[in-house]
Amino acid sequence: MGDGIYRTVLPAYRFLQRLKNAATGLIDPPVVVLLFHRVTVLSSDPERLAVSPDNFRRQMGFLKERFRLVRLEEDWSALSEPAVAVTFDDGYADNVLEALPILEDVGVPATFFISTGHMGTDKEFWWDRMERILLRGVNLPAAFTLVDCRYGQSWPTETAAERQTLYHALNALAQKVEIGRIDGWLEQLAAWSGQQEGGAGVNRTLTREELRVLGRSPWATVGAHTVSHAALSALSTERQREEIFVSKETLEKELDKKIEVFSYPFGNRAHYNRDSIALCRQAGFLKAAANFPGQVHRWTDPYQLPRRVVRNWDLDTFAGHMKNWV
């Protein structure tokens, strides 16, 4: 019953969305900002962050043929036609090894937002370590109890479905707390599972030399994405200041150029607040990108730019989404 209603309502919703976009576009041509994370093939990808190199090349070719392509740091106020901007979050090594050569070959500019605390290390992002322990681990105990004064509870873990449930539950909780608390949870998971840190492997972030490769490319803009990939709204104003300002200063020192754009980790409206926006202004950023759907218009807050997340879609699926979004 529910699925039937969904299948009936969804086309109508998409039609109304296209109608709204068309009407707004007559007043002011939109910019649609696309959000990618990874370009690679993964055996396990519960967050659906990775786009295969083949699909990414086809997606970029489609954008190059159909749309005006703009850079995030540019002034869009004088645009006379719809445009698209491409962005990447986090700073995985595959951004340089896989995505950048395709962007340069096809001729598509992109902005890469880098979390500087992981740069040049063999440390995984916390969600990748959770995935490795819970979804790729073997001979795990039958239940896991999180010891935490606020979020402590237990989950069964005998089946793959139960471990998926635990992974998504911990992932959601981790987006509400400081990174130190998450590190404590990871230590509990490691002790419970018997798995210690094994290096980042396929989840490696870029090195400083790879960052400089981005900095030298005429098709790449580098932006800041905090130090630790913290949910800023979980932090005090001073901790937010450190995350925002230090990430900017680190990138500027490495690249010897001004860093003018920023993106909020996780990025929906629950993950940053008025202090975050004010600090981005104080840091001298021209724009800050969020992670909720929408178009950018002249009246859009430049410190809350909506973005559309792109998944590992074939060309027809991607083209269908672009038709609805632009």
SULZIKA-V829553 format. One record per residue. N is the residue number from 1. RES is the residue in one letter. SS is DSSP state (helix for helix, strand for strand, loop for the rest). PHI is phi in whole degrees, 0 to 359 (* if undefined). OMEGA is omega as a letter, one per 30 degrees, with the letter a starting at -180 (none if undefined). Layout:
# SULZIKA-V829553
n->[N N]
res->[RES RES]
ss->[SS SS]
phi->[PHI PHI]
omega->[OMEGA OMEGA]
This chain:
# SULZIKA-V829553
n->[1 2 3 4 5 6 7 8 9 10 11 12 13 14 15 16 17 18 19 20 21 22 23 24 25 26 27 28 29 30 31 32 33 34 35 36 37 38 39 40 41 42 43 44 45 46 47 48 49 50 51 52 53 54 55 56 57 58 59 60 61 62 63 64 65 66 67 68 69 70 71 72 73 74 75 76 77 78 79 80 81 82 83 84 85 86 87 88 89 90 91 92 93 94 95 96 97 98 99 100 101 102 103 104 105 106 107 108 109 110 111 112 113 114 115 116 117 118 119 120 121 122 123 124 125 126 127 128 129 130 131 132 133 134 135 136 137 138 139 140 141 142 143 144 145 146 147 148 149 150 151 152 153 154 155 156 157 158 159 160 161 162 163 164 165 166 167 168 169 170 171 172 173 174 175 176 177 178 179 180 181 182 183 184 185 186 187 188 189 190 191 192 193 194 195 196 197 198 199 200 201 202 203 204 205 206 207 208 209 210 211 212 213 214 215 216 217 218 219 220 221 222 223 224 225 226 227 228 229 230 231 232 233 234 235 236 237 238 239 240 241 242 243 244 245 246 247 248 249 250 251 252 253 254 255 256 257 258 259 260 261 262 263 264 265 266 267 268 269 270 271 272 273 274 275 276 277 278 279 280 281 282 283 284 285 286 287 288 289 290 291 292 293 294 295 296 297 298 299 300 301 302 303 304 305 306 307 308 309 310 311 312 313 314 315 316 317 318 319 320 321 322 323 324 325 326]
res->[M G D G I Y R T V L P A Y R F L Q R L K N A A T G L I D P P V V V L L F H R V T V L S S D P E R L A V S P D N F R R Q M G F L K E R F R L V R L E E D W S A L S E P A V A V T F D D G Y A D N V L E A L P I L E D V G V P A T F F I S T G H M G T D K E F W W D R M E R I L L R G V N L P A A F T L V D C R Y G Q S W P T E T A A E R Q T L Y H A L N A L A Q K V E I G R I D G W L E Q L A A W S G Q Q E G G A G V N R T L T R E E L R V L G R S P W A T V G A H T V S H A A L S A L S T E R Q R E E I F V S K E T L E K E L D K K I E V F S Y P F G N R A H Y N R D S I A L C R Q A G F L K A A A N F P G Q V H R W T D P Y Q L P R R V V R N W D L D T F A G H M K N W V]
ss->[loop helix helix helix helix helix helix helix helix helix helix helix helix helix helix helix helix helix helix helix helix helix helix helix helix helix helix loop loop loop strand strand strand strand strand strand loop strand strand loop loop loop loop loop loop loop loop loop loop strand strand loop helix helix helix helix helix helix helix helix helix helix helix helix helix helix loop strand strand loop loop loop loop loop loop loop loop loop loop loop loop loop strand strand strand strand strand strand strand strand loop strand loop helix helix helix helix helix helix helix helix helix helix helix helix helix loop loop loop strand strand strand strand strand loop helix helix helix loop loop loop loop loop loop loop helix helix helix helix helix helix helix helix helix helix loop loop loop loop loop loop loop strand strand strand strand loop loop loop loop loop loop strand strand strand strand loop loop loop helix helix helix helix helix helix helix helix helix helix helix helix helix helix helix loop loop loop loop helix helix helix helix helix helix helix helix helix helix helix helix helix helix helix loop loop loop loop loop loop loop helix helix helix loop strand loop loop helix helix helix helix helix helix helix helix helix loop loop loop strand strand strand strand strand loop loop loop loop loop loop loop helix helix helix loop loop helix helix helix helix helix helix helix helix helix helix helix helix helix helix helix helix helix helix helix loop loop loop loop loop strand strand strand loop loop loop loop loop loop loop loop loop loop helix helix helix helix helix helix helix helix helix helix loop loop loop strand strand strand loop loop loop loop loop loop strand loop loop loop loop loop loop loop loop strand loop loop strand strand loop loop loop loop loop helix helix helix helix helix helix helix helix helix helix helix loop]
phi->[* 298 297 295 297 300 293 281 282 302 300 294 298 296 297 295 295 296 296 297 299 295 295 294 296 292 279 207 302 276 248 255 261 264 243 246 237 220 234 187 245 244 285 221 213 297 270 53 273 263 249 295 304 296 294 297 299 293 298 293 298 297 298 298 283 255 227 285 254 235 264 297 282 285 278 262 294 260 297 249 211 301 217 228 239 253 225 232 249 101 100 291 298 294 300 274 283 246 288 301 300 290 301 292 291 280 91 240 284 211 252 244 267 247 276 284 293 266 297 75 244 254 264 283 297 299 291 289 291 301 298 296 289 274 256 243 288 236 54 278 300 281 204 234 245 276 267 203 296 248 250 298 191 241 224 288 222 288 254 300 296 293 291 299 300 297 303 291 294 293 299 296 295 294 280 245 231 287 296 298 293 297 301 296 296 295 297 296 297 296 295 296 270 80 256 262 299 243 88 285 59 293 262 297 270 287 276 295 293 294 301 293 299 301 298 273 286 291 260 240 245 258 234 267 214 72 274 254 59 276 287 299 294 274 251 293 301 292 294 299 303 298 299 284 289 292 297 296 296 297 294 296 293 292 259 55 209 285 260 248 226 217 227 282 303 67 88 278 294 280 260 214 214 298 297 301 296 298 291 297 297 297 288 93 289 281 212 223 260 255 215 219 286 154 252 260 234 301 269 289 298 294 257 214 285 289 220 253 284 256 255 280 264 288 296 297 294 299 298 296 295 298 299 283 272 268]
omega->[l l l l l a l a a l l l a l l l l l l l a a l a l l a a a l l a a a l l a l a l a l l a a l a a a l a l l l l l l l a l l l a a a a l a a l a a a l a a a a l a l a a l a l l l l a l a a l l a a a a l l l a a a a a l l l a l a l a a l a l l l a l l a a l l l a a a a a l l l l a l a l l l l l a a a a a l a l l a a a l l l l l l l l a l l l l l a l a a l a l l l l l l l l l l a l l a a a l a a a a l a a a l a l l l l l a l l a a a l a a l l l a a a l a a a l a a l a l l a l l l l a a a a l l a l a l l a a a l a l a a a l a l a l l a l a l a a l l a l a l l a a l l l a l a l a l a l l l l a a l l a l l a l l l l l l a a l a a l l l l l l l l a a none]
